[in-house]
Amino acid sequence: MPPPEPADTRTQYGALCWRAGREGIEVLLITSRDTGRWVIPKGWPIDGLSPEASAAREAWEEAGVEGQADTHCLGLYSYDKGLGRGEGPKRQTVPCVVAVYPLQVSALAGSFPEEKQRRRKWFRPRKAARKVAEPELQALLANLDSRAVFPGKTAGGA
């Protein structure tokens, strides 16, 4: 099968959910529904919402995150999205590029739409980088610097 053409690539919006911890920035990872791997909340564009608002909606549905998404994109990463149910060679995949927006978490809800399908856990950025599978997302997390990534906000006073 030939590699997909660039026109076949789809866009998703992701939320890098963060908070100020005692030792600096912490990021929230969730498990995917199908494989249980660690990921960030992400999803398809939502009609009528900006990219960062779409990312915030996904963060609510997938992780119960309440907070404010920033308008600047932190970076991009790519992955192959499995479509449909099941495993094996018949499962269709589509290449996706995820635009990642920082979202400062003000609260985590105890009840949210996908709470029974996912786990969520806070990590320091370098440890989070080791948990995710996508190389570009690993690099984004490993190089997270609160002053550069979150202008006007610092780990100690976010």
C-alpha positions as CSV (number, residue, x, y, z in Angstrom):
1,M,0.0,0.0,0.0
2,P,1.5,3.4,-1.0
3,P,2.1,6.0,1.7
4,P,-0.8,8.4,2.1
5,E,-0.8,11.7,0.2
6,P,-0.6,14.9,2.3
7,A,-4.2,15.6,1.4
8,D,-5.2,12.4,3.2
9,T,-3.8,13.8,6.5
10,R,-6.4,15.0,9.0
11,T,-6.2,17.6,11.7
12,Q,-7.0,17.1,15.3
13,Y,-6.7,19.5,18.3
14,G,-5.1,18.4,21.6
15,A,-4.9,19.9,25.1
16,L,-1.7,19.8,27.0
17,C,-3.4,20.1,30.4
18,W,-1.0,21.5,33.1
19,R,-0.9,22.8,36.6
20,A,1.7,24.3,38.9
21,G,3.1,21.6,41.2
22,R,5.5,21.9,44.2
23,E,8.5,21.1,41.9
24,G,7.2,23.0,38.8
25,I,4.9,22.2,36.0
26,E,2.9,18.9,35.9
27,V,1.0,17.6,32.9
28,L,-2.0,15.4,32.9
29,L,-2.0,12.3,30.7
30,I,-4.9,10.0,30.1
31,T,-5.2,6.4,28.8
32,S,-6.6,5.8,25.3
33,R,-9.8,3.9,25.1
34,D,-8.6,1.3,22.7
35,T,-5.0,0.4,23.7
36,G,-4.7,1.9,27.1
37,R,-1.5,3.9,26.2
38,W,-0.8,7.2,27.7
39,V,-2.0,10.2,25.6
40,I,-3.2,13.8,25.8
41,P,-6.8,14.6,25.3
42,K,-7.5,15.3,21.6
43,G,-10.1,15.1,19.0
44,W,-11.6,16.3,15.7
45,P,-12.4,20.0,15.1
46,I,-15.8,21.0,16.5
47,D,-18.0,23.2,14.3
48,G,-18.4,26.6,15.7
49,L,-15.4,26.3,18.1
50,S,-11.9,27.7,17.8
51,P,-9.0,25.2,17.8
52,E,-8.2,25.8,21.4
53,A,-11.9,25.6,22.4
54,S,-12.2,22.3,20.6
55,A,-9.1,21.1,22.5
56,A,-10.7,22.3,25.8
57,R,-13.9,20.4,25.0
58,E,-12.0,17.2,24.4
59,A,-10.2,17.7,27.7
60,W,-13.5,18.0,29.5
61,E,-15.0,14.9,27.8
62,E,-12.0,12.7,28.0
63,A,-10.4,13.8,31.3
64,G,-12.9,16.0,33.2
65,V,-10.6,19.0,33.0
66,E,-12.0,22.4,33.8
67,G,-9.8,25.3,32.9
68,Q,-8.7,27.9,30.3
69,A,-7.0,27.0,27.0
70,D,-4.5,29.3,25.6
71,T,-4.8,30.6,22.0
72,H,-1.2,29.9,21.0
73,C,-0.3,26.4,19.6
74,L,2.6,24.8,21.5
75,G,3.5,22.5,18.6
76,L,2.4,19.7,16.4
77,Y,2.7,15.9,16.4
78,S,1.6,13.2,14.1
79,Y,0.2,9.7,14.6
80,D,-2.0,7.1,12.8
81,K,-5.6,7.2,14.1
82,G,-7.3,3.8,14.1
83,L,-10.9,4.0,12.8
84,G,-13.6,1.6,13.6
85,R,-13.6,-1.3,16.0
86,G,-11.3,-4.3,16.2
87,E,-7.6,-5.0,15.5
88,G,-5.6,-6.5,12.7
89,P,-5.0,-5.8,9.0
90,K,-8.6,-4.8,8.2
91,R,-8.7,-2.0,10.7
92,Q,-8.4,1.3,8.8
93,T,-6.0,4.0,9.9
94,V,-5.8,7.6,8.9
95,P,-2.7,9.9,9.4
96,C,-3.4,12.8,11.7
97,V,-1.6,15.9,12.8
98,V,-2.5,17.2,16.2
99,A,-2.1,20.9,17.0
100,V,-1.5,21.1,20.8
101,Y,-2.8,23.9,22.9
102,P,-1.9,24.5,26.6
103,L,-4.8,24.4,29.0
104,Q,-4.2,25.5,32.6
105,V,-6.3,23.2,34.8
106,S,-8.4,24.9,37.5
107,A,-10.2,21.7,38.6
108,L,-10.7,18.0,37.8
109,A,-14.3,16.8,37.8
110,G,-15.1,13.6,39.6
111,S,-17.7,12.8,37.0
112,F,-17.3,13.4,33.2
113,P,-18.4,11.7,30.0
114,E,-15.5,9.2,29.5
115,E,-14.7,8.6,33.2
116,K,-15.4,4.8,33.0
117,Q,-13.3,4.4,29.8
118,R,-10.0,6.2,30.8
119,R,-7.5,6.7,33.6
120,R,-5.8,10.0,34.3
121,K,-2.6,10.8,36.1
122,W,-0.3,13.8,36.7
123,F,3.4,13.6,35.6
124,R,6.4,15.9,35.5
125,P,7.0,16.8,31.8
126,R,10.1,14.6,31.3
127,K,8.4,11.5,32.8
128,A,5.3,12.2,30.7
129,A,7.6,12.3,27.6
130,R,8.7,8.8,28.5
131,K,5.1,7.6,28.8
132,V,3.8,8.7,25.4
133,A,4.5,6.8,22.1
134,E,4.7,9.6,19.6
135,P,8.2,11.0,19.1
136,E,7.1,14.6,18.4
137,L,4.9,14.6,21.5
138,Q,7.8,13.2,23.5
139,A,10.0,16.1,22.3
140,L,7.4,18.7,23.1
141,L,6.9,17.3,26.6
142,A,10.6,16.8,27.3
143,N,11.4,20.3,26.4
144,L,8.6,22.0,28.2
145,D,9.7,25.2,29.9
146,S,7.1,27.2,31.7
147,R,8.6,30.6,30.8
148,A,8.8,29.8,27.0
149,V,5.7,27.7,26.7
150,F,3.3,29.6,28.9
151,P,4.1,33.3,28.4
152,G,3.2,35.4,31.5
153,K,2.8,32.3,33.7
154,T,5.4,30.5,35.7
155,A,5.4,27.2,37.6
156,G,5.6,29.0,40.9
157,G,2.9,31.5,40.2
158,A,0.7,30.1,37.5
